[in-house]
Amino acid sequence: MNTLNVNGRQHTVDADPGTPILWALRDTLGLTGTKFGCGAALCGACTVHLDGQAIRSCITPISAAGGKKITTIEAVTDGSDRVGAAVHAAWVQHDVAQCGYCQSGQVMSATAFLKSLPRGKQPSAAQIDTAMAGNICRCGTYARIRAAVADAAKSLA
């Protein structure tokens, strides 16, 4: 048995310690907002936060989450997270999602990036591109992603 703190709640998960966090979230806890993309940490669709850091849940075992806090897209976009709410609002304003498959990972990476900045700091386009480089969008909405991240940062200043 493994105990995971997910979105502020303790959960007991009956799974091998080597089970990727992604499958514990989706299959055991029913939190399906986090997507499976590649299974090799190359696309970013499975991004969640582990103690505030964006990680790829498809390759991170649940044993790595012991005593740490996992945050998923469900918590970041429920309105209780100031930065997540700003990113979510900017995503809608800029109509970022096309097919939508990568969006939970994109939002999670953008939220972690903006939280890592000093309050009020406005990131450059190059900084946004670097922060978001680990997330692939098959529909190619990168310009809208960059604009949404920049606008979310402005709204938080």
C-alpha positions as CSV (number, residue, x, y, z in Angstrom):
1,M,0.0,0.0,0.0
2,N,1.2,3.5,-0.9
3,T,-0.1,6.7,0.5
4,L,-0.3,9.6,-1.9
5,N,-1.2,13.2,-1.2
6,V,-3.1,14.2,-4.3
7,N,-4.8,17.6,-4.6
8,G,-4.6,18.0,-0.8
9,R,-6.2,14.7,0.0
10,Q,-4.5,11.5,1.3
11,H,-5.2,8.4,-0.8
12,T,-4.1,4.8,-0.3
13,V,-3.1,3.2,-3.5
14,D,-2.7,-0.6,-3.8
15,A,-0.1,-0.8,-6.5
16,D,3.5,-1.7,-7.0
17,P,5.8,1.2,-5.9
18,G,7.2,1.3,-9.5
19,T,3.8,2.1,-10.9
20,P,3.9,5.4,-12.7
21,I,2.0,8.2,-11.0
22,L,0.0,8.6,-14.2
23,W,-1.7,5.2,-13.9
24,A,-2.3,5.7,-10.1
25,L,-4.1,8.9,-10.9
26,R,-6.1,7.7,-13.9
27,D,-6.8,4.1,-13.1
28,T,-7.0,4.0,-9.3
29,L,-8.1,7.5,-8.3
30,G,-10.2,8.3,-11.4
31,L,-8.5,11.6,-12.1
32,T,-8.5,11.4,-15.9
33,G,-7.5,15.0,-16.7
34,T,-3.8,14.0,-16.8
35,K,-3.3,12.4,-20.2
36,F,-1.1,9.6,-21.5
37,G,0.8,10.7,-24.5
38,C,4.1,8.9,-25.2
39,G,5.0,7.0,-22.1
40,A,8.6,8.2,-22.4
41,A,8.4,11.8,-20.9
42,L,8.9,13.3,-24.3
43,C,5.5,15.0,-25.0
44,G,4.4,16.6,-21.7
45,A,0.8,15.5,-21.9
46,C,1.1,13.7,-18.5
47,T,2.5,16.7,-16.6
48,V,1.6,17.1,-13.0
49,H,3.2,19.0,-10.1
50,L,5.2,17.2,-7.5
51,D,5.8,19.6,-4.6
52,G,5.2,22.5,-7.1
53,Q,7.6,21.2,-9.8
54,A,6.3,20.1,-13.2
55,I,7.1,16.5,-13.7
56,R,6.2,13.8,-16.2
57,S,3.9,11.4,-14.4
58,C,4.3,8.7,-17.1
59,I,7.8,7.8,-15.9
60,T,7.8,9.0,-12.3
61,P,7.0,6.1,-10.0
62,I,4.6,6.5,-7.1
63,S,7.5,5.6,-4.7
64,A,9.0,9.0,-5.7
65,A,5.9,10.8,-4.4
66,G,6.0,9.5,-0.8
67,G,5.7,12.4,1.6
68,K,5.2,14.9,-1.3
69,K,2.3,16.7,-2.7
70,I,0.9,15.8,-6.2
71,T,-1.2,18.4,-7.9
72,T,-3.2,17.6,-11.0
73,I,-5.0,19.6,-13.6
74,E,-8.3,19.1,-11.7
75,A,-7.0,21.2,-8.7
76,V,-5.1,23.8,-10.8
77,T,-8.2,24.7,-12.8
78,D,-10.9,24.4,-10.1
79,G,-10.6,28.2,-9.3
80,S,-8.8,27.8,-5.9
81,D,-5.3,28.2,-7.4
82,R,-4.7,31.9,-8.3
83,V,-2.0,31.2,-10.9
84,G,-3.9,28.2,-12.3
85,A,-7.0,30.3,-12.7
86,A,-5.1,33.0,-14.5
87,V,-3.6,30.5,-16.9
88,H,-6.9,28.8,-17.5
89,A,-8.6,32.1,-18.2
90,A,-5.9,33.1,-20.6
91,W,-6.1,29.8,-22.3
92,V,-9.8,30.4,-22.9
93,Q,-9.3,34.0,-24.0
94,H,-6.7,33.0,-26.5
95,D,-8.6,30.0,-27.7
96,V,-5.5,27.9,-27.2
97,A,-7.0,24.5,-27.4
98,Q,-7.6,23.0,-30.8
99,C,-7.9,19.2,-30.3
100,G,-7.2,19.7,-26.6
101,Y,-5.3,16.5,-25.9
102,C,-2.0,18.2,-24.8
103,Q,-3.8,21.0,-22.9
104,S,-3.7,19.7,-19.4
105,G,0.0,19.2,-19.6
106,Q,0.5,22.6,-21.2
107,V,-1.5,24.3,-18.5
108,M,0.4,22.4,-15.7
109,S,3.7,23.4,-17.2
110,A,2.6,27.1,-17.7
111,T,1.3,27.2,-14.1
112,A,4.5,25.8,-12.6
113,F,6.6,28.2,-14.7
114,L,4.6,31.3,-13.6
115,K,4.8,30.2,-10.0
116,S,8.6,29.9,-10.3
117,L,8.9,33.6,-11.3
118,P,9.3,36.4,-8.8
119,R,5.9,38.0,-8.2
120,G,5.2,40.6,-10.9
121,K,8.0,39.4,-13.2
122,Q,7.0,39.5,-16.9
123,P,8.7,36.7,-18.8
124,S,10.1,37.2,-22.3
125,A,8.9,35.3,-25.2
126,A,12.1,33.3,-25.2
127,Q,11.7,32.4,-21.5
128,I,8.1,31.2,-22.2
129,D,9.3,29.2,-25.1
130,T,12.1,27.6,-23.0
131,A,9.7,26.8,-20.1
132,M,7.1,25.3,-22.5
133,A,9.6,23.4,-24.7
134,G,8.9,20.0,-23.1
135,N,5.3,20.1,-24.1
136,I,4.4,19.1,-27.7
137,C,1.2,20.4,-29.4
138,R,0.4,18.4,-32.4
139,C,-2.0,21.1,-33.6
140,G,0.8,23.7,-33.5
141,T,-0.9,26.3,-31.3
142,Y,2.5,27.5,-30.0
143,A,1.9,31.2,-30.7
144,R,-1.4,31.1,-28.8
145,I,0.3,29.2,-26.0
146,R,3.0,31.9,-25.7
147,A,0.4,34.7,-25.8
148,A,-1.7,33.0,-23.1
149,V,1.2,32.5,-20.8
150,A,2.3,36.1,-21.3
151,D,-1.2,37.4,-20.6
152,A,-1.6,35.2,-17.5
153,A,1.7,36.7,-16.2
154,K,0.4,40.2,-16.8
155,S,-2.9,39.4,-15.0
156,L,-0.9,38.2,-12.0
157,A,1.3,41.3,-11.8
